[in-house]
């Protein structure tokens, strides 16, 4: 029996509020259906964050339901969806009875009875194939209660212990089921949370699940009963232990992931568990270009000559002031397949004057004195100093005239 582990689709996500990702997701779904068919995958696990927001657009919803309907044509026997911290539990759960007719099990949140998270996957003649502990994102209100007067440390311990207890209880239920079946069928768990050892980027859009360091839990919360743990939440693939893994998001969530390979895991339960990493193609080229004018110009020229569609962010960093960066970039990318989604001029004077910068008392300095000191402090070249001083004087003259 084979399962495919995927997570963090974030349907409906945009990049810098400018670019819809629907075409990328559509291409991913087409690839995923074919991958399931080629590898004879029987169970598809989606470990949370199906949508990017609690109120997804109608187009994002359509993509989700269309995929769940068509994936059966690829030979997939059962689809299991658990909610993530971006998902609305009520929204995911609403059509669960209808989706059950398509052999799709949905667990949007932890309910009153933990037994509801236990899913038995059967073959065509009702023989059990696997036991899935479909644990969704565990919201604090679902697993423990606030205690008046507790400290930050006490709260952290309470949440961690509640998560541990939840997994211990469902593992015990699964073990009892397996003993009752009298067959060594695999027990698989899901989780949407931050586990120590997971990888992430600064601009990946991963939200804190609780507060600060409370969110990171150790992998020892997962009992040895579990033959495989399919994790979601972090967007970069990570192997915590061989059988405990994050598969990451199928498309880059930001430019920090532009060069990061994306993947899904196919887990084959034979006499021994075999885990195969299947790399996901890049459906839209992204690139972050950071450097001085020459470096940016050369790289943009290379991208123009490649004649492929690419979305870029440009981060200008140099000692030289570049006031007309935006107009220059527009010239460099005109009539090309390059789209600039983020442009930042990192060379700006954001320093403040401190007592260590001058022997004079600040109240004895005029506006020109302060400007001269800041020019020195930021290592501005002599040539640019004169230009900036003239511009600065013009600004002051205008302000004084208006006043």
C-alpha positions as CSV (number, residue, x, y, z in Angstrom):
1,X,0.0,0.0,0.0
2,X,1.2,3.5,-0.9
3,X,0.4,6.9,0.5
4,X,1.3,10.3,-0.8
5,X,2.0,13.0,1.7
6,X,1.4,16.6,0.7
7,X,0.5,19.8,2.6
8,X,0.2,23.6,2.6
9,X,-1.4,24.2,-0.7
10,X,-2.5,27.7,0.4
11,X,-5.1,27.9,-2.4
12,X,-6.1,31.5,-3.0
13,X,-2.6,32.9,-2.1
14,X,-1.2,35.9,-3.9
15,X,2.3,37.1,-4.2
16,X,2.8,40.6,-2.9
17,X,-0.9,41.1,-3.4
18,X,-0.2,41.4,-7.2
19,X,0.0,37.9,-8.6
20,X,-2.6,35.2,-8.4
21,X,-1.2,31.7,-8.1
22,X,-4.1,29.8,-9.7
23,X,-2.2,28.8,-12.8
24,X,0.6,27.3,-10.6
25,X,-1.9,25.4,-8.5
26,X,-3.8,24.1,-11.5
27,X,-0.5,22.8,-13.0
28,X,0.4,21.3,-9.6
29,X,-3.0,19.5,-9.5
30,X,-2.5,18.1,-13.0
31,X,1.0,16.9,-12.0
32,X,-0.3,15.4,-8.7
33,X,-3.0,13.4,-10.4
34,X,-0.5,12.0,-12.9
35,X,2.0,11.2,-10.1
36,X,-0.7,9.4,-8.1
37,X,-1.6,7.3,-11.2
38,X,1.9,6.5,-12.2
39,X,2.8,5.4,-8.7
40,X,-0.4,3.5,-7.9
41,X,-1.0,5.6,-4.8
42,X,-4.0,4.5,-2.7
43,X,-4.2,7.1,0.0
44,X,-3.6,10.8,-0.3
45,X,-2.8,12.7,2.9
46,X,-3.2,16.5,2.9
47,X,-1.7,17.7,6.1
48,X,-3.4,21.1,6.5
49,X,-3.5,24.6,5.2
50,X,-5.6,23.7,2.1
51,X,-6.5,27.3,1.8
52,X,-4.6,30.5,2.5
53,X,-7.4,32.2,4.4
54,X,-10.4,31.2,6.4
55,X,-12.7,32.8,3.8
56,X,-11.3,31.5,0.4
57,X,-12.5,32.9,-2.9
58,X,-15.0,31.0,-5.0
59,X,-12.2,30.2,-7.5
60,X,-10.0,28.7,-4.8
61,X,-13.0,26.6,-3.6
62,X,-13.7,25.4,-7.1
63,X,-10.1,24.2,-7.6
64,X,-10.3,22.3,-4.3
65,X,-13.6,20.5,-5.1
66,X,-12.7,19.9,-8.7
67,X,-9.5,18.2,-7.6
68,X,-11.3,16.0,-5.0
69,X,-13.7,14.9,-7.7
70,X,-11.2,14.1,-10.4
71,X,-8.4,12.5,-8.3
72,X,-10.4,9.3,-8.1
73,X,-9.8,8.8,-11.8
74,X,-6.1,8.5,-11.0
75,X,-6.8,5.4,-8.9
76,X,-6.6,7.0,-5.5
77,X,-8.7,4.9,-3.0
78,X,-9.0,7.4,-0.2
79,X,-8.3,11.1,0.4
80,X,-7.8,12.4,3.9
81,X,-7.8,16.2,4.6
82,X,-6.9,17.7,8.0
83,X,-7.3,21.4,8.8
84,X,-4.4,23.7,9.3
85,X,-4.0,27.0,11.2
86,X,-4.9,29.0,8.0
87,X,-8.1,26.9,7.4
88,X,-11.5,27.6,8.8
89,X,-12.6,24.4,10.6
90,X,-16.3,25.1,10.0
91,X,-15.7,25.8,6.3
92,X,-13.7,22.5,5.8
93,X,-16.2,20.5,7.8
94,X,-19.3,21.8,6.2
95,X,-19.3,19.4,3.1
96,X,-17.7,16.5,4.9
97,X,-20.8,14.2,4.6
98,X,-21.1,14.9,0.9
99,X,-17.3,14.4,0.3
100,X,-17.5,11.1,2.3
101,X,-19.4,9.7,-0.7
102,X,-16.3,10.3,-2.7
103,X,-14.1,8.5,-0.1
104,X,-12.8,11.8,1.1
105,X,-12.5,12.1,4.9
106,X,-12.2,15.7,6.3
107,X,-11.2,16.5,9.9
108,X,-11.3,20.3,10.2
109,X,-10.6,20.5,13.9
110,X,-10.3,18.5,17.1
111,X,-13.8,17.6,18.2
112,X,-15.3,16.6,21.5
113,X,-14.4,12.9,20.9
114,X,-11.0,11.9,19.7
115,X,-12.4,8.8,18.1
116,X,-13.6,11.0,15.2
117,X,-10.0,11.5,14.2
118,X,-9.5,7.8,13.7
119,X,-10.0,6.7,10.1
120,X,-9.9,3.1,8.9
121,X,-9.0,2.8,5.2
122,X,-10.4,-0.4,3.7
123,X,-10.0,-2.2,0.3
124,X,-12.9,-3.0,-2.0
125,X,-14.0,-6.0,0.1
126,X,-13.8,-4.1,3.4
127,X,-10.5,-5.5,4.6
128,X,-8.5,-2.9,6.6
129,X,-5.5,-1.5,4.8
130,X,-4.4,1.2,7.3
131,X,-5.3,3.2,10.4
132,X,-4.9,6.9,10.0
133,X,-4.8,9.2,13.1
134,X,-6.0,12.3,11.3
135,X,-5.0,14.9,13.8
136,X,-5.6,18.5,12.5
137,X,-4.1,21.7,13.8
138,X,-4.8,21.6,17.5
139,X,-6.1,25.0,18.6
140,X,-5.5,25.8,22.2
141,X,-9.3,26.1,22.9
142,X,-9.8,22.6,21.6
143,X,-7.2,20.8,23.7
144,X,-6.9,22.7,27.0
145,X,-8.4,25.5,29.0
146,X,-6.8,28.7,30.2
147,X,-6.0,28.9,33.9
148,X,-6.4,32.2,35.6
149,X,-3.1,33.6,36.9
150,X,-0.9,31.1,35.1
151,X,2.6,32.3,33.9
152,X,3.9,32.3,30.4
153,X,6.0,29.2,31.3
154,X,3.0,27.5,32.9
155,X,1.0,28.1,29.7
156,X,3.7,26.7,27.5
157,X,3.9,23.6,29.6
158,X,0.1,23.2,29.5
159,X,-0.1,23.5,25.7
160,X,2.8,21.1,25.1
161,X,1.4,18.5,27.5
162,X,-2.1,18.8,26.0
163,X,-0.6,18.1,22.5
164,X,1.4,15.2,23.8
165,X,-1.6,13.7,25.6
166,X,-3.8,14.1,22.4
167,X,-1.3,12.1,20.4
168,X,-0.9,9.5,23.2
169,X,-4.6,8.9,23.4
170,X,-5.2,8.6,19.7
171,X,-2.1,6.3,19.3
172,X,-3.6,4.0,22.0
173,X,-6.9,3.9,20.2
174,X,-5.2,3.0,17.0
175,X,-3.1,0.3,18.7
176,X,-6.3,-1.2,20.2
177,X,-7.9,-1.2,16.7
178,X,-4.9,-3.0,15.2
179,X,-4.9,-5.6,17.8
180,X,-8.6,-6.2,17.2
181,X,-8.0,-6.6,13.5
182,X,-5.2,-9.1,14.2
183,X,-3.2,-7.8,11.3
184,X,0.0,-5.8,11.2
185,X,-1.5,-3.0,9.3
186,X,0.3,0.4,9.4
187,X,-0.7,3.2,11.7
188,X,-0.2,6.7,10.2
189,X,-0.6,10.0,11.9
190,X,-0.9,13.6,10.6
191,X,0.0,16.8,12.3
192,X,-0.1,20.5,11.6
193,X,2.2,22.2,14.0
194,X,5.8,23.3,14.5
195,X,8.2,20.5,15.4
196,X,11.7,21.3,16.5
197,X,14.0,20.6,13.5
198,X,11.7,21.9,10.9
199,X,13.0,24.4,8.3
200,X,11.6,27.7,7.3
201,X,12.4,31.0,5.6
202,X,11.9,34.6,6.8
203,X,9.3,35.4,4.1
204,X,7.4,32.1,3.9
205,X,4.3,33.4,5.5
206,X,4.2,30.8,8.2
207,X,2.2,32.2,11.1
208,X,2.9,31.6,14.8
209,X,0.6,28.8,15.9
210,X,0.5,29.8,19.6
211,X,2.8,32.4,21.1
212,X,6.5,32.7,20.6
213,X,8.5,29.6,21.7
214,X,5.4,27.8,22.8
215,X,4.8,26.7,19.3
216,X,7.9,24.4,18.9
217,X,7.4,20.9,20.3
218,X,9.8,18.0,20.3
219,X,9.4,15.0,18.0
220,X,9.1,12.8,21.1
221,X,5.4,13.8,21.4
222,X,4.7,11.2,18.6
223,X,4.5,7.7,20.1
224,X,6.4,4.9,18.6
225,X,3.1,3.4,17.5
226,X,3.1,5.6,14.5
227,X,4.8,4.0,11.4
228,X,4.8,7.4,9.6
229,X,3.9,11.0,10.7
230,X,2.9,13.3,7.9
231,X,3.5,16.9,9.0
232,X,2.3,20.2,7.6
233,X,2.8,23.9,8.6
234,X,6.4,24.5,7.5
235,X,6.9,25.2,3.8
236,X,10.3,23.6,3.3
237,X,10.8,19.9,3.2
238,X,12.3,18.6,6.4
239,X,13.2,15.1,7.7
240,X,12.8,15.3,11.5
241,X,13.3,11.5,11.7
242,X,13.1,9.1,8.9
243,X,9.4,8.4,9.5
244,X,8.5,12.0,10.7
245,X,8.6,14.5,7.9
246,X,7.5,17.9,6.5
247,X,6.9,17.7,2.8
248,X,6.5,21.5,2.5
249,X,4.4,23.6,0.2
250,X,4.0,22.6,-3.5
251,X,4.8,26.1,-4.8
252,X,7.2,28.8,-3.4
253,X,5.4,31.0,-0.9
254,X,7.8,33.8,-1.4
255,X,11.1,34.8,-3.2
256,X,13.1,33.3,-0.3
257,X,12.0,29.9,-1.7
258,X,12.8,30.7,-5.3
259,X,15.6,28.2,-5.5
260,X,14.1,25.7,-3.0
261,X,13.2,22.3,-4.5
262,X,9.6,21.3,-3.7
263,X,8.5,17.8,-3.2
264,X,5.9,15.2,-2.0
265,X,6.7,12.0,-0.3
266,X,5.4,8.6,-1.4
267,X,5.5,6.0,1.5
268,X,5.3,2.4,0.5
269,X,4.4,0.0,3.2
270,X,6.0,-3.3,2.3
271,X,7.8,-5.6,4.8
272,X,9.8,-2.4,5.5
273,X,8.7,1.1,5.0
274,X,10.2,2.7,1.9
275,X,10.0,6.5,1.5
276,X,10.5,8.1,-1.9
277,X,11.0,11.8,-2.5
278,X,9.3,13.0,-5.6
279,X,10.4,16.4,-6.8
280,X,7.7,18.8,-7.9
281,X,8.4,20.8,-11.2
282,X,8.7,24.5,-11.0
283,X,5.5,25.9,-12.6
284,X,6.5,29.6,-12.5
285,X,10.1,30.9,-12.4
286,X,10.9,33.2,-9.5
287,X,14.1,34.9,-8.8
288,X,15.5,37.3,-6.2
289,X,18.2,39.6,-7.5
290,X,20.2,41.5,-4.9
291,X,23.3,43.6,-5.6
292,X,24.6,46.8,-7.1
293,X,23.6,48.3,-10.4
294,X,26.1,46.3,-12.5
295,X,25.1,43.0,-11.0
296,X,21.4,43.7,-11.4
297,X,21.8,44.8,-15.0
298,X,23.8,41.7,-15.9
299,X,21.3,39.3,-14.4
300,X,18.3,41.1,-16.0
301,X,20.1,40.9,-19.3
302,X,20.6,37.1,-18.9
303,X,16.9,36.7,-18.0
304,X,15.9,38.7,-21.0
305,X,18.0,36.6,-23.3
306,X,16.5,33.4,-21.8
307,X,13.1,34.5,-23.0
308,X,11.2,32.6,-20.3
309,X,8.5,34.0,-18.0
310,X,10.0,35.0,-14.7
311,X,8.8,37.0,-11.7
312,X,11.5,38.8,-9.9
313,X,12.2,40.9,-6.8
314,X,15.1,43.4,-7.0
315,X,16.9,44.5,-4.0
316,X,19.4,47.3,-4.7
317,X,22.3,47.3,-2.4
318,X,25.4,49.5,-3.0
319,X,27.3,52.5,-1.5
320,X,26.1,54.5,-4.5
321,X,22.8,56.4,-4.2
322,X,20.4,55.4,-6.9
323,X,17.4,57.8,-6.8
324,X,15.9,56.8,-10.2
325,X,16.0,53.0,-9.6
326,X,12.4,52.4,-10.5
327,X,12.6,54.1,-13.9
328,X,15.9,52.4,-14.6
329,X,14.5,48.9,-13.9
330,X,11.4,49.6,-16.1
331,X,13.8,50.4,-18.9
332,X,15.8,47.2,-18.3
333,X,12.7,45.0,-18.3
334,X,10.7,46.7,-21.1
335,X,9.4,44.3,-23.8
336,X,10.5,41.2,-21.9
337,X,8.9,38.3,-20.0
338,X,10.3,39.7,-16.8
339,X,7.7,41.0,-14.2
340,X,9.1,42.9,-11.2
341,X,6.8,42.2,-8.2
342,X,9.0,43.7,-5.5
343,X,11.5,46.5,-5.9
344,X,13.5,47.8,-2.9
345,X,16.2,50.4,-2.7
346,X,18.2,49.3,0.3
347,X,20.6,52.2,0.2
348,X,18.9,54.8,2.2
349,X,20.0,56.9,5.1
350,X,18.2,55.4,8.1
351,X,20.9,56.1,10.6
352,X,20.3,58.6,13.4
353,X,22.7,61.0,15.0
354,X,24.1,59.8,18.3
355,X,26.3,61.5,20.9
356,X,29.2,59.4,19.6
357,X,29.0,60.9,16.2
358,X,30.2,64.4,17.1
359,X,32.0,66.3,19.8
360,X,29.5,69.1,19.5
361,X,26.3,69.2,21.5
362,X,23.4,68.4,19.2
363,X,21.6,71.7,20.1
364,X,24.7,73.6,18.8
365,X,24.4,72.0,15.3
366,X,22.4,73.4,12.5
367,X,20.6,71.4,9.9
368,X,23.5,71.5,7.4
369,X,26.0,70.3,10.1
370,X,23.7,67.3,10.9
371,X,23.4,66.4,7.2
372,X,27.2,66.6,6.8
373,X,27.8,64.3,9.7
374,X,25.3,61.7,8.4
375,X,26.9,61.8,5.0
376,X,30.2,60.9,6.6
377,X,28.6,58.3,8.8
378,X,27.1,56.5,5.8
379,X,30.4,56.6,3.8
380,X,28.9,58.6,0.9
381,X,31.5,59.3,-1.9
382,X,32.7,62.9,-2.3
383,X,31.1,63.1,-5.8
384,X,27.7,62.1,-4.4
385,X,28.1,64.3,-1.4
386,X,28.0,67.5,-3.5
387,X,24.9,66.4,-5.4
388,X,23.1,65.4,-2.2
389,X,24.0,68.7,-0.5
390,X,22.5,70.7,-3.4
391,X,19.4,68.6,-3.3
392,X,19.1,68.9,0.5
393,X,19.5,72.7,0.2
394,X,16.8,72.9,-2.4
395,X,14.4,70.9,-0.1
396,X,15.2,73.2,2.8
397,X,14.6,76.3,0.6
398,X,11.2,75.0,-0.5
399,X,10.2,74.2,3.1
400,X,11.3,77.6,4.3
401,X,9.4,79.3,1.5
402,X,6.2,77.4,2.3
403,X,6.6,78.3,6.0
